[in-house]
Amino acid sequence: MCEMTDILDHTDHYECGTCGHEWPHEAVADAPDADRIVKDAYGNVLADGDIVAMIKDLKLKGSSDVLKVGTKSKPIRLVEGDHEISCKMEGMLIGLKACFVKKVLS
């Protein structure tokens, strides 16, 4: 489910080495085929091509970089998994959880 590359495989569950999210092995097989609705921190529905901005400072794991409040993304792409958003911010391709961003209305 997680889009990060460092997934730990335990005997009864998976774990994202980056964010610590855990899910059971069965969850991958039981994933619903219905379209998933992804909402930002304020409840706005996100879609591919939207622009989002950070609502809090986030330190990027594995580096000394920090994404500051208000940092805007290039157009986003929604992906399956715990990190619902794939986008570029400050020249870096990153995966984000929707709870850390807000939709920028133009």
Secondary structure as a PSIPRED ss2 file (coil, helix, strand):
# PSIPRED VFORMAT (PSIPRED V4.0)

   1 M C   1.000  0.000  0.000
   2 C C   1.000  0.000  0.000
   3 E C   1.000  0.000  0.000
   4 M C   1.000  0.000  0.000
   5 T C   1.000  0.000  0.000
   6 D C   1.000  0.000  0.000
   7 I E   0.000  0.000  1.000
   8 L E   0.000  0.000  1.000
   9 D E   0.000  0.000  1.000
  10 H C   1.000  0.000  0.000
  11 T C   1.000  0.000  0.000
  12 D C   1.000  0.000  0.000
  13 H E   0.000  0.000  1.000
  14 Y E   0.000  0.000  1.000
  15 E E   0.000  0.000  1.000
  16 C E   0.000  0.000  1.000
  17 G C   1.000  0.000  0.000
  18 T C   1.000  0.000  0.000
  19 C C   1.000  0.000  0.000
  20 G C   1.000  0.000  0.000
  21 H C   1.000  0.000  0.000
  22 E E   0.000  0.000  1.000
  23 W E   0.000  0.000  1.000
  24 P E   0.000  0.000  1.000
  25 H C   1.000  0.000  0.000
  26 E H   0.000  1.000  0.000
  27 A H   0.000  1.000  0.000
  28 V H   0.000  1.000  0.000
  29 A H   0.000  1.000  0.000
  30 D C   1.000  0.000  0.000
  31 A C   1.000  0.000  0.000
  32 P C   1.000  0.000  0.000
  33 D C   1.000  0.000  0.000
  34 A C   1.000  0.000  0.000
  35 D C   1.000  0.000  0.000
  36 R C   1.000  0.000  0.000
  37 I C   1.000  0.000  0.000
  38 V C   1.000  0.000  0.000
  39 K E   0.000  0.000  1.000
  40 D C   1.000  0.000  0.000
  41 A C   1.000  0.000  0.000
  42 Y C   1.000  0.000  0.000
  43 G C   1.000  0.000  0.000
  44 N C   1.000  0.000  0.000
  45 V E   0.000  0.000  1.000
  46 L C   1.000  0.000  0.000
  47 A C   1.000  0.000  0.000
  48 D C   1.000  0.000  0.000
  49 G C   1.000  0.000  0.000
  50 D C   1.000  0.000  0.000
  51 I C   1.000  0.000  0.000
  52 V E   0.000  0.000  1.000
  53 A E   0.000  0.000  1.000
  54 M E   0.000  0.000  1.000
  55 I C   1.000  0.000  0.000
  56 K C   1.000  0.000  0.000
  57 D C   1.000  0.000  0.000
  58 L E   0.000  0.000  1.000
  59 K E   0.000  0.000  1.000
  60 L C   1.000  0.000  0.000
  61 K C   1.000  0.000  0.000
  62 G C   1.000  0.000  0.000
  63 S C   1.000  0.000  0.000
  64 S C   1.000  0.000  0.000
  65 D C   1.000  0.000  0.000
  66 V E   0.000  0.000  1.000
  67 L E   0.000  0.000  1.000
  68 K C   1.000  0.000  0.000
  69 V C   1.000  0.000  0.000
  70 G C   1.000  0.000  0.000
  71 T C   1.000  0.000  0.000
  72 K E   0.000  0.000  1.000
  73 S C   1.000  0.000  0.000
  74 K C   1.000  0.000  0.000
  75 P C   1.000  0.000  0.000
  76 I C   1.000  0.000  0.000
  77 R E   0.000  0.000  1.000
  78 L E   0.000  0.000  1.000
  79 V C   1.000  0.000  0.000
  80 E C   1.000  0.000  0.000
  81 G C   1.000  0.000  0.000
  82 D C   1.000  0.000  0.000
  83 H C   1.000  0.000  0.000
  84 E C   1.000  0.000  0.000
  85 I E   0.000  0.000  1.000
  86 S E   0.000  0.000  1.000
  87 C E   0.000  0.000  1.000
  88 K E   0.000  0.000  1.000
  89 M E   0.000  0.000  1.000
  90 E C   1.000  0.000  0.000
  91 G C   1.000  0.000  0.000
  92 M E   0.000  0.000  1.000
  93 L E   0.000  0.000  1.000
  94 I E   0.000  0.000  1.000
  95 G E   0.000  0.000  1.000
  96 L E   0.000  0.000  1.000
  97 K C   1.000  0.000  0.000
  98 A H   0.000  1.000  0.000
  99 C H   0.000  1.000  0.000
 100 F H   0.000  1.000  0.000
 101 V E   0.000  0.000  1.000
 102 K E   0.000  0.000  1.000
 103 K E   0.000  0.000  1.000
 104 V C   1.000  0.000  0.000
 105 L C   1.000  0.000  0.000
 106 S C   1.000  0.000  0.000
